[in-house]
Amino acid sequence: MPAVARQSAPPAGGAGHCAGVAELRVPGAQRVTAACLDELTTAGTVASGHTDPADWAGLTPAGLATPGGVPGIQLDGHFQDDSAGNTNHGWMRDSQFVVRLPDRWNGGLVIAGSPGVREQYANDRAISDWVLARGYAFAATDKGNTGADFHRDGTAPGDAVAEWNRRVTELTRAARAVVTQRYQRPPRRTLVTGLSNGGYLVRWQLENHPELYDGGVDWEGTLWRADGPNLLTFLPPALRHYPVYAAGGPGAPRAHRELVRAGYPAGSEFLWPYHHQYYWDLTQRIYREELDPGFDGPLEGGTPFCAPGTPACDADYAYRQRPREVREAVRKIALTGRIRKPLITLHGTLDVLLPIGEGSDVYARMVRDAGRGSLFRYYRVEGGTHVDSLYDAFPDRLRPLTPCHRSAFTALETWIGRGERPAPSRTLPLPPPAGATARTC
């Protein structure tokens, strides 16, 4: 039976603009709380406690403007789930979601899954604020498991990631029903978007559940292919060769060549120290544990920053030499390129967590090979990297992708709404010095 929204705060001035909030139901939800807010964007939700800044820390440039003036209803809740990594609201329950219903609705709904292994508010600055200000309803999910221990969820390798896809589908259906209740008509347009793992979810949904969406924008989505490339093929070379390159000496030139060959482009070297310290090692270990737990035996998640030659060291991991069941685990979450609704992909050429040549370049070929090129546009963004906060550290060498995502989103709106096809797929050149800002693409 659908959970009835339990109102956490009464509407200002009696029934007010949130009349009927207590009657809203989220199909399939185990728990729902409702709040009538004067501000649904982070301009208000930070102070009111209806977002968690830790969820979205580091994903956007510091200079990104925060829109405001979006009153409406926020629903927080969770679906039935046995895992309990998400601590938001003190619920200790995964499959948490947020649904935001602005008073001034444009008839559309935007769905997003969280990037990385973050929780349901991770898209609030990058996506939710902007689409709410444009009049869209917005819904996001934590994907069903969170944090560096996400691989503990499920009973077999690959189950935790496979759940991500199921949870986005579940939320989309529920959010469409809630929108229909709130506005007395179904959404005339449902769009799906997300970055990193959220971009992967966009691709998977448009391949597998096109009936739920009108189109999507994929922001540097993760690529999973059973035969590679995937995270487990290009991260181990980074772990193996970067320390040799960083140490200098006679082995450094060869280590540099190996890093470039693995997909980390020449010219991105200034980003390698940060990614070695914060991203490469942890990402390899937790996803390898999810898909190939047998590699390190009784260990869980390997040995951080181990040196090559250490037993069961992820720096020595060789995906193509692993047993067939590892590829089968990847196959259950793999993409095909067979999209069935319009999709726009954008990816930065200086992404050194998900290198473009090992990710979106390959996915673009998959889409074309599947005969779906007419539904697809692909924009390679010179100077873009995986997280926009790095633009603040290197404004002379990087450009933020957030404004490019917004340009892609508006292009998708025009494509779907008026049938005007976006510009052909291409590489967007880096603007002249001081030309890139947090507001323009």
One Martini backbone bead per residue (centre of mass of N, CA, C, O) as a GRO file, in nm:
protein
  441
    1MET     BB    1   0.097   0.035   0.023
    2PRO     BB    2   0.095   0.354   0.005
    3ALA     BB    3   0.252   0.612   0.133
    4VAL     BB    4   0.173   0.863   0.346
    5ALA     BB    5   0.212   1.185   0.390
    6ARG     BB    6   0.401   1.328   0.648
    7GLN     BB    7   0.375   1.620   0.806
    8SER     BB    8   0.640   1.839   0.929
    9ALA     BB    9   0.498   2.113   0.819
   10PRO     BB   10   0.303   2.366   0.808
   11PRO     BB   11   0.156   2.573   0.624
   12ALA     BB   12   0.163   2.881   0.549
   13GLY     BB   13  -0.131   3.017   0.626
   14GLY     BB   14  -0.231   2.736   0.626
   15ALA     BB   15  -0.293   2.594   0.340
   16GLY     BB   16  -0.213   2.740   0.099
   17HIS     BB   17   0.019   2.626  -0.142
   18CYS     BB   18  -0.014   2.318   0.017
   19ALA     BB   19  -0.265   2.201  -0.054
   20GLY     BB   20  -0.282   1.846   0.000
   21VAL     BB   21  -0.014   1.723   0.110
   22ALA     BB   22  -0.131   1.486   0.301
   23GLU     BB   23  -0.243   1.314   0.034
   24LEU     BB   24   0.016   1.221  -0.058
   25ARG     BB   25   0.144   0.948  -0.263
   26VAL     BB   26   0.396   0.681  -0.265
   27PRO     BB   27   0.453   0.433  -0.450
   28GLY     BB   28   0.615   0.185  -0.244
   29ALA     BB   29   0.653   0.334   0.007
   30GLN     BB   30   0.743   0.318   0.353
   31ARG     BB   31   0.831   0.631   0.369
   32VAL     BB   32   0.686   0.968   0.440
   33THR     BB   33   0.769   1.314   0.413
   34ALA     BB   34   0.635   1.648   0.449
   35ALA     BB   35   0.702   1.981   0.299
   36CYS     BB   36   0.639   2.325   0.328
   37LEU     BB   37   0.808   2.552   0.111
   38ASP     BB   38   0.956   2.859   0.023
   39GLU     BB   39   1.227   2.677  -0.057
   40LEU     BB   40   1.373   2.429  -0.283
   41THR     BB   41   1.637   2.538  -0.288
   42THR     BB   42   1.952   2.592  -0.149
   43ALA     BB   43   1.870   2.879  -0.051
   44GLY     BB   44   1.679   2.708   0.175
   45THR     BB   45   1.755   2.398   0.247
   46VAL     BB   46   1.996   2.438   0.425
   47ALA     BB   47   1.847   2.588   0.660
   48SER     BB   48   1.594   2.373   0.677
   49GLY     BB   49   1.712   2.065   0.623
   50HIS     BB   50   1.647   1.969   0.291
   51THR     BB   51   1.955   1.904   0.291
   52ASP     BB   52   2.304   1.785   0.207
   53PRO     BB   53   2.607   1.921   0.150
   54ALA     BB   54   2.780   1.656   0.154
   55ASP     BB   55   2.658   1.530  -0.105
   56TRP     BB   56   2.769   1.797  -0.303
   57ALA     BB   57   3.053   1.812  -0.249
   58GLY     BB   58   3.271   1.905  -0.524
   59LEU     BB   59   3.076   1.925  -0.800
   60THR     BB   60   3.101   2.243  -0.801
   61PRO     BB   61   3.151   2.555  -0.856
   62ALA     BB   62   3.178   2.828  -0.655
   63GLY     BB   63   3.037   3.034  -0.884
   64LEU     BB   64   2.769   2.911  -0.866
   65ALA     BB   65   2.459   2.991  -0.902
   66THR     BB   66   2.169   3.053  -0.688
   67PRO     BB   67   1.862   3.002  -0.705
   68GLY     BB   68   1.523   3.134  -0.654
   69GLY     BB   69   1.183   3.134  -0.593
   70VAL     BB   70   1.080   2.811  -0.495
   71PRO     BB   71   0.796   2.705  -0.411
   72GLY     BB   72   0.681   2.407  -0.213
   73ILE     BB   73   0.715   2.054  -0.222
   74GLN     BB   74   0.860   1.808   0.001
   75LEU     BB   75   0.968   1.468  -0.042
   76ASP     BB   76   1.058   1.218   0.196
   77GLY     BB   77   1.209   0.884   0.157
   78HIS     BB   78   1.146   0.519   0.140
   79PHE     BB   79   1.201   0.214   0.040
   80GLN     BB   80   1.221  -0.103   0.042
   81ASP     BB   81   1.503  -0.214   0.254
   82ASP     BB   82   1.791  -0.392   0.394
   83SER     BB   83   1.973  -0.161   0.371
   84ALA     BB   84   2.192   0.087   0.591
   85GLY     BB   85   2.389   0.337   0.483
   86ASN     BB   86   2.174   0.559   0.508
   87THR     BB   87   2.155   0.841   0.752
   88ASN     BB   88   1.937   1.002   0.674
   89HIS     BB   89   1.710   1.106   0.925
   90GLY     BB   90   1.782   0.839   1.094
   91TRP     BB   91   1.686   0.572   0.926
   92MET     BB   92   1.880   0.353   0.827
   93ARG     BB   93   1.820   0.368   0.496
   94ASP     BB   94   1.778   0.274   0.191
   95SER     BB   95   1.616   0.409  -0.077
   96GLN     BB   96   1.627   0.706  -0.091
   97PHE     BB   97   1.427   1.010  -0.141
   98VAL     BB   98   1.341   1.294  -0.356
   99VAL     BB   99   1.061   1.530  -0.388
  100ARG     BB  100   0.987   1.812  -0.607
  101LEU     BB  101   0.705   2.064  -0.594
  102PRO     BB  102   0.628   2.320  -0.763
  103ASP     BB  103   0.400   2.564  -0.796
  104ARG     BB  104   0.549   2.638  -1.069
  105TRP     BB  105   0.457   2.448  -1.337
  106ASN     BB  106   0.572   2.310  -1.664
  107GLY     BB  107   0.502   1.976  -1.692
  108GLY     BB  108   0.769   1.856  -1.571
  109LEU     BB  109   1.021   1.586  -1.526
  110VAL     BB  110   1.306   1.509  -1.317
  111ILE     BB  111   1.553   1.252  -1.319
  112ALA     BB  112   1.789   1.123  -1.058
  113GLY     BB  113   2.099   0.991  -0.995
  114SER     BB  114   2.364   0.934  -0.814
  115PRO     BB  115   2.679   0.992  -0.775
  116GLY     BB  116   2.862   0.755  -0.715
  117VAL     BB  117   2.808   0.695  -0.348
  118ARG     BB  118   2.582   0.885  -0.302
  119GLU     BB  119   2.315   1.065  -0.216
  120GLN     BB  120   2.004   1.220  -0.287
  121TYR     BB  121   2.148   1.530  -0.276
  122ALA     BB  122   2.385   1.544  -0.496
  123ASN     BB  123   2.205   1.722  -0.725
  124ASP     BB  124   2.121   2.004  -0.611
  125ARG     BB  125   2.328   2.203  -0.746
  126ALA     BB  126   2.362   2.093  -1.045
  127ILE     BB  127   2.029   2.039  -1.096
  128SER     BB  128   1.781   2.107  -0.916
  129ASP     BB  129   1.788   2.414  -0.900
  130TRP     BB  130   1.758   2.468  -1.209
  131VAL     BB  131   1.494   2.305  -1.276
  132LEU     BB  132   1.313   2.442  -1.071
  133ALA     BB  133   1.347   2.734  -1.191
  134ARG     BB  134   1.200   2.612  -1.466
  135GLY     BB  135   0.945   2.419  -1.335
  136TYR     BB  136   1.032   2.153  -1.240
  137ALA     BB  137   1.012   1.853  -1.137
  138PHE     BB  138   1.188   1.654  -0.877
  139ALA     BB  139   1.390   1.342  -0.869
  140ALA     BB  140   1.578   1.140  -0.625
  141THR     BB  141   1.835   0.886  -0.573
  142ASP     BB  142   2.062   0.659  -0.399
  143LYS     BB  143   2.021   0.354  -0.548
  144GLY     BB  144   2.027   0.151  -0.264
  145ASN     BB  145   2.339   0.239  -0.215
  146THR     BB  146   2.618   0.344  -0.001
  147GLY     BB  147   2.928   0.407  -0.007
  148ALA     BB  148   3.225   0.220   0.029
  149ASP     BB  149   3.016  -0.039   0.119
  150PHE     BB  150   2.812  -0.112  -0.115
  151HIS     BB  151   2.911  -0.417  -0.179
  152ARG     BB  152   2.737  -0.553   0.058
  153ASP     BB  153   2.522  -0.560  -0.129
  154GLY     BB  154   2.379  -0.833  -0.187
  155THR     BB  155   2.456  -1.184  -0.315
  156ALA     BB  156   2.608  -1.091  -0.581
  157PRO     BB  157   2.794  -1.003  -0.819
  158GLY     BB  158   2.647  -0.684  -0.920
  159ASP     BB  159   2.388  -0.623  -0.747
  160ALA     BB  160   2.429  -0.329  -0.651
  161VAL     BB  161   2.428  -0.198  -0.934
  162ALA     BB  162   2.161  -0.319  -1.036
  163GLU     BB  163   1.988  -0.163  -0.829
  164TRP     BB  164   2.011   0.119  -0.942
  165ASN     BB  165   1.825   0.074  -1.183
  166ARG     BB  166   1.572  -0.013  -1.027
  167ARG     BB  167   1.542   0.251  -0.855
  168VAL     BB  168   1.493   0.446  -1.086
  169THR     BB  169   1.241   0.314  -1.194
  170GLU     BB  170   1.078   0.332  -0.933
  171LEU     BB  171   1.086   0.641  -0.904
  172THR     BB  172   0.960   0.722  -1.170
  173ARG     BB  173   0.684   0.597  -1.124
  174ALA     BB  174   0.624   0.744  -0.857
  175ALA     BB  175   0.664   1.041  -0.951
  176ARG     BB  176   0.443   1.042  -1.166
  177ALA     BB  177   0.215   0.995  -0.961
  178VAL     BB  178   0.262   1.245  -0.783
  179VAL     BB  179   0.230   1.458  -0.999
  180THR     BB  180  -0.063   1.385  -1.067
  181GLN     BB  181  -0.175   1.454  -0.790
  182ARG     BB  182  -0.079   1.753  -0.762
  183TYR     BB  183  -0.177   1.853  -1.081
  184GLN     BB  184  -0.401   1.666  -1.227
  185ARG     BB  185  -0.157   1.562  -1.415
  186PRO     BB  186   0.058   1.441  -1.614
  187PRO     BB  187   0.346   1.444  -1.743
  188ARG     BB  188   0.460   1.569  -2.058
  189ARG     BB  189   0.762   1.540  -1.935
  190THR     BB  190   1.041   1.303  -1.912
  191LEU     BB  191   1.358   1.337  -1.761
  192VAL     BB  192   1.700   1.216  -1.770
  193THR     BB  193   1.975   1.270  -1.534
  194GLY     BB  194   2.347   1.268  -1.499
  195LEU     BB  195   2.650   1.197  -1.317
  196SER     BB  196   2.839   0.953  -1.390
  197ASN     BB  197   2.661   0.722  -1.255
  198GLY     BB  198   2.416   0.890  -1.350
  199GLY     BB  199   2.483   0.855  -1.655
  200TYR     BB  200   2.457   0.552  -1.666
  201LEU     BB  201   2.154   0.552  -1.590
  202VAL     BB  202   2.056   0.691  -1.840
  203ARG     BB  203   2.141   0.484  -2.046
  204TRP     BB  204   1.993   0.239  -1.926
  205GLN     BB  205   1.704   0.353  -1.939
  206LEU     BB  206   1.703   0.409  -2.256
  207GLU     BB  207   1.747   0.103  -2.318
  208ASN     BB  208   1.513  -0.036  -2.103
  209HIS     BB  209   1.298   0.241  -2.038
  210PRO     BB  210   1.157   0.433  -2.270
  211GLU     BB  211   0.853   0.460  -2.164
  212LEU     BB  212   0.938   0.680  -1.923
  213TYR     BB  213   1.075   0.865  -2.150
  214ASP     BB  214   1.191   1.144  -2.365
  215GLY     BB  215   1.486   1.179  -2.234
  216GLY     BB  216   1.854   1.260  -2.215
  217VAL     BB  217   2.138   1.345  -1.991
  218ASP     BB  218   2.483   1.265  -2.020
  219TRP     BB  219   2.733   1.301  -1.761
  220GLU     BB  220   2.997   1.121  -1.774
  221GLY     BB  221   2.947   0.823  -1.799
  222THR     BB  222   2.970   0.511  -1.706
  223LEU     BB  223   3.142   0.223  -1.834
  224TRP     BB  224   2.995  -0.102  -1.906
  225ARG     BB  225   3.191  -0.390  -2.011
  226ALA     BB  226   3.273  -0.715  -2.035
  227ASP     BB  227   3.522  -0.654  -2.258
  228GLY     BB  228   3.560  -0.377  -2.251
  229PRO     BB  229   3.587  -0.107  -2.120
  230ASN     BB  230   3.667  -0.033  -1.768
  231LEU     BB  231   3.759   0.034  -1.460
  232LEU     BB  232   3.928  -0.251  -1.446
  233THR     BB  233   4.129  -0.158  -1.692
  234PHE     BB  234   4.237   0.160  -1.615
  235LEU     BB  235   4.321   0.176  -1.307
  236PRO     BB  236   4.565  -0.014  -1.256
  237PRO     BB  237   4.778   0.143  -1.426
  238ALA     BB  238   4.772   0.391  -1.243
  239LEU     BB  239   4.870   0.245  -0.983
  240ARG     BB  240   5.136   0.132  -1.111
  241HIS     BB  241   5.269   0.405  -1.263
  242TYR     BB  242   5.252   0.671  -1.103
  243PRO     BB  243   5.476   0.642  -0.882
  244VAL     BB  244   5.704   0.632  -1.091
  245TYR     BB  245   5.653   0.904  -1.222
  246ALA     BB  246   5.664   1.080  -0.954
  247ALA     BB  247   5.969   0.995  -0.878
  248GLY     BB  248   6.122   0.966  -1.116
  249GLY     BB  249   6.365   0.894  -1.319
  250PRO     BB  250   6.422   0.636  -1.544
  251GLY     BB  251   6.105   0.528  -1.524
  252ALA     BB  252   5.916   0.772  -1.600
  253PRO     BB  253   5.873   0.768  -1.912
  254ARG     BB  254   5.738   0.490  -1.924
  255ALA     BB  255   5.508   0.549  -1.725
  256HIS     BB  256   5.384   0.770  -1.898
  257ARG     BB  257   5.317   0.596  -2.143
  258GLU     BB  258   5.126   0.401  -1.988
  259LEU     BB  259   4.918   0.612  -1.904
  260VAL     BB  260   4.839   0.702  -2.186
  261ARG     BB  261   4.761   0.419  -2.292
  262ALA     BB  262   4.527   0.391  -2.067
  263GLY     BB  263   4.390   0.716  -2.111
  264TYR     BB  264   4.583   0.941  -2.001
  265PRO     BB  265   4.629   1.241  -2.110
  266ALA     BB  266   4.818   1.447  -2.246
  267GLY     BB  267   4.791   1.735  -2.020
  268SER     BB  268   4.682   1.587  -1.731
  269GLU     BB  269   4.911   1.577  -1.508
  270PHE     BB  270   4.800   1.794  -1.297
  271LEU     BB  271   4.568   1.570  -1.199
  272TRP     BB  272   4.707   1.310  -1.085
  273PRO     BB  273   4.762   1.353  -0.780
  274TYR     BB  274   4.469   1.381  -0.687
  275HIS     BB  275   4.364   1.107  -0.800
  276HIS     BB  276   4.556   0.928  -0.645
  277GLN     BB  277   4.466   1.018  -0.356
  278TYR     BB  278   4.122   1.008  -0.400
  279TYR     BB  279   4.033   0.790  -0.646
  280TRP     BB  280   4.172   0.542  -0.778
  281ASP     BB  281   4.200   0.345  -0.541
  282LEU     BB  282   3.914   0.335  -0.424
  283THR     BB  283   3.759   0.272  -0.682
  284GLN     BB  284   3.891   0.006  -0.751
  285ARG     BB  285   3.835  -0.153  -0.487
  286ILE     BB  286   3.515  -0.131  -0.465
  287TYR     BB  287   3.449  -0.242  -0.755
  288ARG     BB  288   3.605  -0.500  -0.739
  289GLU     BB  289   3.448  -0.611  -0.493
  290GLU     BB  290   3.173  -0.620  -0.641
  291LEU     BB  291   3.287  -0.803  -0.909
  292ASP     BB  292   3.572  -0.933  -0.749
  293PRO     BB  293   3.604  -1.074  -0.445
  294GLY     BB  294   3.820  -1.313  -0.503
  295PHE     BB  295   4.096  -1.167  -0.539
  296ASP     BB  296   4.134  -1.112  -0.196
  297GLY     BB  297   3.959  -1.291  -0.053
  298PRO     BB  298   3.909  -1.209   0.281
  299LEU     BB  299   3.928  -0.949   0.192
  300GLU     BB  300   3.801  -0.597   0.197
  301GLY     BB  301   3.905  -0.393  -0.049
  302GLY     BB  302   4.182  -0.441   0.005
  303THR     BB  303   4.491  -0.246  -0.029
  304PRO     BB  304   4.593   0.049   0.032
  305PHE     BB  305   4.844   0.154  -0.160
  306CYS     BB  306   4.978  -0.074  -0.296
  307ALA     BB  307   5.238  -0.252  -0.408
  308PRO     BB  308   5.368  -0.405  -0.640
  309GLY     BB  309   5.361  -0.755  -0.534
  310THR     BB  310   5.147  -0.754  -0.351
  311PRO     BB  311   4.924  -0.936  -0.230
  312ALA     BB  312   4.635  -0.860  -0.375
  313CYS     BB  313   4.693  -0.618  -0.571
  314ASP     BB  314   4.537  -0.367  -0.758
  315ALA     BB  315   4.790  -0.291  -0.934
  316ASP     BB  316   4.776  -0.609  -1.057
  317TYR     BB  317   4.522  -0.602  -1.199
  318ALA     BB  318   4.365  -0.843  -1.446
  319TYR     BB  319   4.081  -0.868  -1.602
  320ARG     BB  320   4.146  -1.067  -1.854
  321GLN     BB  321   4.249  -1.298  -1.628
  322ARG     BB  322   3.989  -1.352  -1.518
  323PRO     BB  323   3.727  -1.508  -1.456
  324ARG     BB  324   3.428  -1.547  -1.616
  325GLU     BB  325   3.243  -1.445  -1.374
  326VAL     BB  326   3.328  -1.151  -1.391
  327ARG     BB  327   3.201  -1.086  -1.667
  328GLU     BB  328   2.916  -1.167  -1.576
  329ALA     BB  329   2.883  -0.943  -1.367
  330VAL     BB  330   2.911  -0.714  -1.576
  331ARG     BB  331   2.682  -0.801  -1.772
  332LYS     BB  332   2.437  -0.720  -1.574
  333ILE     BB  333   2.543  -0.389  -1.622
  334ALA     BB  334   2.556  -0.352  -1.913
  335LEU     BB  335   2.598  -0.192  -2.211
  336THR     BB  336   2.480  -0.138  -2.572
  337GLY     BB  337   2.354   0.138  -2.728
  338ARG     BB  338   2.026   0.080  -2.730
  339ILE     BB  339   1.868   0.333  -2.773
  340ARG     BB  340   1.504   0.484  -2.756
  341LYS     BB  341   1.596   0.779  -2.692
  342PRO     BB  342   1.699   1.078  -2.656
  343LEU     BB  343   2.062   1.158  -2.645
  344ILE     BB  344   2.296   1.343  -2.441
  345THR     BB  345   2.650   1.367  -2.447
  346LEU     BB  346   2.901   1.462  -2.201
  347HIS     BB  347   3.271   1.519  -2.208
  348GLY     BB  348   3.578   1.549  -2.076
  349THR     BB  349   3.913   1.549  -2.189
  350LEU     BB  350   4.021   1.573  -1.860
  351ASP     BB  351   3.930   1.300  -1.766
  352VAL     BB  352   4.090   1.095  -1.489
  353LEU     BB  353   3.866   0.882  -1.403
  354LEU     BB  354   3.697   0.887  -1.694
  355PRO     BB  355   3.826   0.836  -1.966
  356ILE     BB  356   3.718   0.922  -2.274
  357GLY     BB  357   3.859   0.687  -2.448
  358GLU     BB  358   3.720   0.464  -2.227
  359GLY     BB  359   3.417   0.576  -2.273
  360SER     BB  360   3.236   0.781  -2.456
  361ASP     BB  361   3.370   0.706  -2.720
  362VAL     BB  362   3.268   0.415  -2.706
  363TYR     BB  363   2.965   0.465  -2.674
  364ALA     BB  364   2.926   0.613  -2.940
  365ARG     BB  365   2.994   0.363  -3.111
  366MET     BB  366   2.772   0.182  -3.002
  367VAL     BB  367   2.536   0.349  -3.103
  368ARG     BB  368   2.608   0.341  -3.401
  369ASP     BB  369   2.627   0.025  -3.426
  370ALA     BB  370   2.309   0.007  -3.333
  371GLY     BB  371   2.151   0.235  -3.508
  372ARG     BB  372   2.118   0.521  -3.301
  373GLY     BB  373   2.231   0.803  -3.408
  374SER     BB  374   1.960   0.979  -3.436
  375LEU     BB  375   1.942   0.979  -3.094
  376PHE     BB  376   2.238   1.124  -3.099
  377ARG     BB  377   2.463   1.325  -2.890
  378TYR     BB  378   2.820   1.437  -2.891
  379TYR     BB  379   3.020   1.617  -2.640
  380ARG     BB  380   3.339   1.733  -2.642
  381VAL     BB  381   3.513   1.890  -2.365
  382GLU     BB  382   3.743   2.107  -2.349
  383GLY     BB  383   3.877   2.105  -2.018
  384GLY     BB  384   3.723   1.885  -1.891
  385THR     BB  385   3.629   1.732  -1.584
  386HIS     BB  386   3.487   1.543  -1.341
  387VAL     BB  387   3.513   1.787  -1.133
  388ASP     BB  388   3.433   2.129  -1.086
  389SER     BB  389   3.616   2.208  -0.841
  390LEU     BB  390   3.888   2.211  -1.012
  391TYR     BB  391   3.848   2.486  -1.145
  392ASP     BB  392   3.934   2.656  -0.894
  393ALA     BB  393   4.240   2.551  -0.913
  394PHE     BB  394   4.227   2.560  -1.266
  395PRO     BB  395   4.122   2.822  -1.450
  396ASP     BB  396   4.355   2.807  -1.689
  397ARG     BB  397   4.284   2.472  -1.770
  398LEU     BB  398   3.976   2.479  -1.710
  399ARG     BB  399   3.629   2.371  -1.735
  400PRO     BB  400   3.308   2.376  -1.671
  401LEU     BB  401   3.019   2.150  -1.702
  402THR     BB  402   2.755   2.269  -1.600
  403PRO     BB  403   2.685   2.463  -1.842
  404CYS     BB  404   2.686   2.230  -2.051
  405HIS     BB  405   2.450   2.079  -1.935
  406ARG     BB  406   2.245   2.310  -1.979
  407SER     BB  407   2.272   2.324  -2.282
  408ALA     BB  408   2.189   2.030  -2.334
  409PHE     BB  409   1.910   2.046  -2.205
  410THR     BB  410   1.791   2.265  -2.393
  411ALA     BB  411   1.838   2.100  -2.649
  412LEU     BB  412   1.647   1.872  -2.569
  413GLU     BB  413   1.390   2.036  -2.547
  414THR     BB  414   1.388   2.122  -2.848
  415TRP     BB  415   1.392   1.842  -2.972
  416ILE     BB  416   1.124   1.745  -2.835
  417GLY     BB  417   0.932   2.001  -2.866
  418ARG     BB  418   1.027   2.097  -3.192
  419GLY     BB  419   1.232   1.908  -3.362
  420GLU     BB  420   1.518   2.033  -3.308
  421ARG     BB  421   1.818   1.959  -3.388
  422PRO     BB  422   2.106   1.937  -3.278
  423ALA     BB  423   2.408   1.973  -3.301
  424PRO     BB  424   2.651   1.817  -3.403
  425SER     BB  425   2.879   1.620  -3.322
  426ARG     BB  426   3.148   1.743  -3.103
  427THR     BB  427   3.413   1.956  -3.031
  428LEU     BB  428   3.462   2.180  -2.765
  429PRO     BB  429   3.642   2.439  -2.743
  430LEU     BB  430   3.857   2.609  -2.572
  431PRO     BB  431   3.862   2.885  -2.438
  432PRO     BB  432   4.003   3.147  -2.385
  433PRO     BB  433   4.154   3.309  -2.172
  434ALA     BB  434   3.905   3.371  -1.938
  435GLY     BB  435   3.642   3.228  -2.084
  436ALA     BB  436   3.591   3.048  -1.852
  437THR     BB  437   3.297   2.976  -1.661
  438ALA     BB  438   3.028   2.912  -1.436
  439ARG     BB  439   2.806   3.017  -1.684
  440THR     BB  440   2.963   2.895  -1.936
  441CYS     BB  441   3.025   2.699  -2.257
   0.00000   0.00000   0.00000
